[in-house]
Amino acid sequence: MDIKSLAKGAAAGAAVGMAFCALTETAPSKKMSIKRDANKTLKAANSLWDDIKSLMM
C-alpha cells in the first residue's frame, strides 16, 4: 500500500465532501454539524495514522 496514494485519496475525498457541503443548500446548523463530524473524522484518521506509523517503526 502506497502511503502517498492513500493520503492523496483521503485529501481528495475530503475536498469533494466539503465542496459538496458548501454547494448544497442546507440549514446553517446542519452545515456546522457536518463540519464538526468531518473534523472528528479527520482527528480519528490522524490518530489511526500515528498508531500505524508507531507500529512500523
C-alpha positions as CSV (number, residue, x, y, z in Angstrom):
1,M,0.0,0.0,0.0
2,D,1.4,3.3,-1.1
3,I,1.2,6.0,1.6
4,K,1.2,8.9,-0.8
5,S,-1.7,7.4,-2.8
6,L,-3.6,6.9,0.5
7,A,-3.0,10.5,1.5
8,K,-4.0,11.9,-1.9
9,G,-7.2,9.8,-1.9
10,A,-8.1,11.0,1.6
11,A,-7.4,14.6,0.8
12,A,-9.4,14.4,-2.5
13,G,-12.3,12.8,-0.7
14,A,-12.3,15.5,2.0
15,A,-12.1,18.2,-0.6
16,V,-15.0,16.8,-2.6
17,G,-17.1,16.3,0.5
18,M,-16.5,19.9,1.7
19,A,-17.3,21.3,-1.8
20,F,-20.5,19.3,-1.9
21,C,-21.5,20.6,1.5
22,A,-20.7,24.2,0.6
23,L,-22.7,24.0,-2.7
24,T,-25.8,22.3,-1.3
25,E,-28.5,24.3,0.3
26,T,-28.8,23.0,3.8
27,A,-29.6,24.8,7.0
28,P,-26.6,26.5,8.7
29,S,-27.0,24.3,11.8
30,K,-26.7,21.2,9.6
31,K,-23.6,22.6,7.9
32,M,-22.0,23.1,11.3
33,S,-22.9,19.5,12.3
34,I,-21.3,18.2,9.1
35,K,-18.1,20.3,9.7
36,R,-17.9,19.0,13.3
37,D,-18.3,15.4,12.1
38,A,-15.7,15.9,9.4
39,N,-13.3,17.4,12.0
40,K,-13.8,14.4,14.3
41,T,-13.3,12.0,11.4
42,L,-10.0,13.7,10.4
43,K,-8.8,13.6,14.0
44,A,-9.6,9.9,14.3
45,A,-7.8,9.2,11.0
46,N,-4.8,11.2,12.2
47,S,-4.7,9.2,15.4
48,L,-5.0,5.9,13.4
49,W,-2.2,7.0,11.1
50,D,0.0,7.8,14.1
51,D,-0.7,4.3,15.5
52,I,0.2,2.7,12.2
53,K,3.4,4.7,12.0
54,S,4.4,3.7,15.5
55,L,3.8,0.0,14.7
56,M,6.0,0.2,11.6
57,M,9.0,1.8,13.5
